[in-house]
Amino acid sequence: MRHFLWILLAALLLPPPLLLSSPAAASLATGDWPEGEAISAIQGQPIQFESRSPFTPRDIGQGEARNPVTMASGQLFLPEGASAEDKVPAVVLIHGAGGVRYGRELTYGRQFAAMGIAALVVDAFAARRDFARSFTERLLNITETMLVSDVYAGLRYLAGRGDIDPDRIALLGFSYGGMASTYALHEQIAASLAPDGLRFAGHVAFYGPCIARFQNRQTTGAPYLMLYGGQDALIDPERCREVLEDIRAGGSQTDVVVYDEAYHLWDGSWRGPRQISNNLADCRFQVSGNGVVRDQRTLMPMLGPITRRLILANCVTDDGYLIGGDPDIRRQSNAVLGRFLARLFELPLTADAG
């Protein structure tokens, strides 16, 4: 019943179906995004840009010993015609703990470019291969704060280009990257990583575990969209409700959509449910005003990989969760995301009379 009420609330918050000014833009709002041959020829440009590797928010700006420099990498997908005279909006995409996926980030990147929106797919793991190689090592040594550092570095890179509108850049995060997108919405993080005032125009979290809550609830004021599946055991709906309340209290408009029959990674290429071991849903972090991350149960501070391992050992369970792609739900979430971006980027709209 709670899921149904949340879906109803999201439906009321979201506008009716929209028609945009061009066929490509119209597909953004309907969910029928270009596929196959329509995007196969679109190539991403490999790029690098300077970032840093703070372990927690406390380490941001604490010198190179705690905040070492790294060269972040990604792929940039540009729409045809993007220029200084015709600047385009853009999205930054940040992956989950499994890394960049062809069927998700790289496909989204091509689809956005085909619809007139630039897309920067950030690979936070590529620049930190010496930190970790296995799935578990990544969770222990490459933190959500490092992902946040990379996406703000990506924002700075895009804003410095002459063909991107710096006021129309949104952040999209998936799973672990959804946690990063939520972190990045908080003003204390933004002010540390972008003291010049550069901010994302909007934040989206696809099935991001609602683990961390901030003592300082102030956000950047950008709107926030949360999407997750009702069959996703990695998501604690009550904890997500608390996080959404914090974000609203901090100054951001929030929308949430729950797909009752969806598993984790519904927009992936893996069909049918597949079991993934280790579940973070019971973890509870609290981020203080000075950036110290603590386990909410034991109050242990997260100072590095050793304390992070101890904290996760206390809250990660072995019951796991299911992942499974669902093209119908992906089409639905495309439409929700498309309408969110259409409003955010102030694309010319007309109401659908039919």
N, C-alpha and C positions, 0 to 999 in steps of 0.2 A: 504493500500500500504506500509506504514511504517513497519507493522508487517512482510509483505512478504519480504521486503528488509533485515530486521534483520535475518529472517530465512535463507535467501540466504547467508548472510554474515557468519552466524554460520556454514552453510554447507560447505562453502569454507574453514573456519578455521579448521573444524574438518576433520580428515583423512578419507579415504574410509573405508568401512567395513573391520574388521580385524579378523584374525584367530589367536588364542593363542595356547600355547604349550600343553594344556590339554583340554579335553572335558569340565570340570568344568569352566576353565578360558575362554574358547571359548564362553560359554553362557553369561559371563559378558559383552562381546562386542556386542552380537547380540540382547540383550534385553529379550531373552527367558530364564528367570531366573528360578531356581528350585522352585517348589511349592508343595503344598499338602503333600503327604506322603514322598516326598523327603526331606522335612525340618521339619516335625512334631515331629520327635524324638530329634531334636536339642534343648538343654535346655540352657538357660542363667544362669550364675552364679551371684547371688546378691553380690554386692560389695559396699564398702564405702570408701571415700577418703576425706581428709581435703580440704575445700574450704573456701571462705569468701563471704560476702554479701554487696559489695559496691553498693550504690544506683545509683551513676553515676560514670563515669571515674574519676572525680575529687576526689572521696572518696577512690580510690585505694591507699593503703599504708598510709592512714591517721590515723592509730591506730584503736583499736578494737571498739571504740565508733562509728566511721563512717564506719567501715569495719569489722563487727563482724565475728568471725569464725563460720563455720557451717560444719557438716559432710554431704557432698554430697553423693548421692546414684545413683546406676545404675545397669544395667545388662550387663555382658560381655559374648559375644558369640565367642567361640574359634573354629577355624578349627581343624580337626584331624591332628595330627602330628606336631603341633606347638611346638617348643622346642628351647633351646639355640643353638643347632646345625642347626636348620632349622627355623630361625626367619621369621615371616610372616608380611605383611603389615597390616594396620588397619585403620578403620574409627571411628570417634566419631560422634554420631548422637544426635542432640538436637531438641527437640519437639517444637510445637507451643503453643499458648495460651490455647488450649484445653487439653494439657498434652500429655503424652505418649499414643499412640494408638496401639492396637494389630495389626490392619491391615496395619499400616504404620511402625513405628520404630521397633516394635518387629518382624514383618515379614521381613523387610529389614535386621535386625540383623541376623536372621536365614539364609536368602538367602546368605548374604556375607560369613558367616561361611562355608556354603556348597560349596562356590566357592573359598575357600582358603584365605579369608580375615577376620581378627578378627574385631569385631564390639562392641563398647561400647555405649550403649544407656543410656544417662544421663537423670535423672529425677530431674530437678531443682525445681519442686514444692514439691516433697516428703519431702525434708529437711526443707522446709519453710512453713509448714502447719499452724504455728502460725501467719505467715504474712498475709495469705489470703486463702480462701476456694472457693469463687465463681469466676466465669469467670471475672467479672468486678474488683473484689478485686485483682485478680492476675495481671491484667494490671496496676493497680495503685500502688501496693506494691512490686511486684516481677518484677524487671526491666530487660531490655535486658542486662544491665551491669552485673547483678547477673548471668544471663545465661552464659555470656562470662567468668566470673570468674570460673564457674563450668567446662566449656569445657577446659580451660587451666589447671585446676586441673586434669581433666581426661587425658589430654595429658601427664602431668607429671606422673600420675599413670601408663599409658601404657608404657611410655619411660623407666620407672624403672623396668619393667618386663623383664625377660631374654628371653621371647619367642616372643617379638614384636620388629620389626625393628624401632627404634626411628626416623629414617630419612624418613620413609614411612608411615606417619599417616596423614590422611586428615580429614577435618571437614565438615559435612553435616548438614545444618539447614533447618527447615521447618517452613514457615510462620514467627511467632515471632522468632523462632530459626534461620530463614534465616536472620533476622535483626542482630541477635547475630553473625552469621557467617561473615557478612559483617563488623561489628564492629571489630571482632577479627582479621581481615586482616590488620588493620591499625597498623603501627609500634608503635605509642605512646601507644596503648593498650597492644600490645604484650610485649613491653619493661617494662611496669609496672607490668604485671602479670607473666612474665617469664624473669626476668632480667638475667638469666643464658644463654639466647640465644636460648632456645628451641622454635621451631616454627612448625606450621602445614605445611605440604608439599603442600597443596592445600585447597581451600575453595569453597564450593558449597552452593548456596542459592536457595531453592525451594520456589517459590511464596512468597518471603519476601518483605514486604512493603518498598519502597525506601524513607524512612522518613529522615534519618540523613545524613548530609554531614559534613566532617571534614575540618577544616581550614588547619590543617597539613595533606596534602594528601599522605604523604609517607606511603607506604605499606611495608609489610614484603618481598615483591617480589614474593610471592607464586602466582601461577595462580588461576584465579577466574572464576567460571561458574555460570551464572544466568539463571534460567528457570522460566517462568511464563505463565499463560493462557491469551489469548486475550479476554476472557469473564470475566476476574477477575476484578471486580470493586474496589478491595482493592489495585490494582496496578495502579500507574500513570506512563505511559510509558515515558513521557517527563522527569519526575523526575528521573526515572531509567536511562535514557540516561545520565543525568547529573552525577549521581553517578558513572556510568561506565567510563565516561570521567575522573572523579577525580581519580578513581582507576588506570586507564592506566597512567595518569600523575604521579601517585605515584609510578610506577615501576612494576606493575603486568600485565601480559597478561590476557585479558578477552575474554570469549566466552559468547554469549547470545542466547538462543533459546526461541521463542515464539510459543506456540501451539494455533492457532487462535480460535479453537472451545472449548478450555478447560476453566473450571471454577476453582475457588480456590479449593485446596485439591483434584486434579484429581487422586491422588494415594491413596485416602481413600476408605473405604468400603461402604460409603453412595452413593447409585446409584441415579442418577437423581438430578436435581438442588433443593437445599433447601436454604431458605432465612436465613441469619444470620444478626442480628441487629448490628448497630454501625459500622462505617467505618472510618478507620484511614488515608485514602488515602490523605486527605487534610492537614495532619499534616506536619510540617516542623521544624526539629531540626537542630541546628548547634552546633558542638562540637569544642570548642576552643582548643588551644594548651596546656592549663593547665587542660583540662578535664571538663570544665564547659559546661553543656548542656543548650542551650537557645532555647526558641520558636523563630523562625526566624521572625515572624510577630510582636510580642509584645516586643521581647528581654527579656522577663521574664526568669530568671534563674531557673532551676529545682533543688531545694534544698532538696526536700523531698516529701512525699506523698501529702501534701496540695498543693504545687505549681505544682506538676505533675497533680493533679486533675484539677486545674485551667487551665493549658495549654491544656490538652486534651479536657476540656469542650469547649474551644474556637475553636477547629479544628475537633473534631469528629462529624460526621453527622449521622443522623438516617435513611439514605436511604439504608444502609446495603450492603450486597454482597451475591452472590450465591456460594455454595459449591456443588461439585458433582463428584463422582468417575467415572473414565473412563478407563477400562482395556487396551484399545488400546493405549491411550495416555500414560498410565503408562508404557507399553511395549516400546514405543518410547523413553520416557525419561530414562528408564532403559538402553537402548542402548547408548544414549548420555552420561549418567553418567558413564557407563561401559567403554567406550572408553577414557573418561577423566581420569578415575582412572588407566586404563591400561597404558596410557602414563606417568602419574604421578609416578606410582610405577615401571616403566621400566620393565614391564612384557615382556617376549620374544614374539615378534610379527612377523607375515609374512603377506604380502599383500594378499588380496583375489583376485585371478586371475579371478574368475567367477562372 
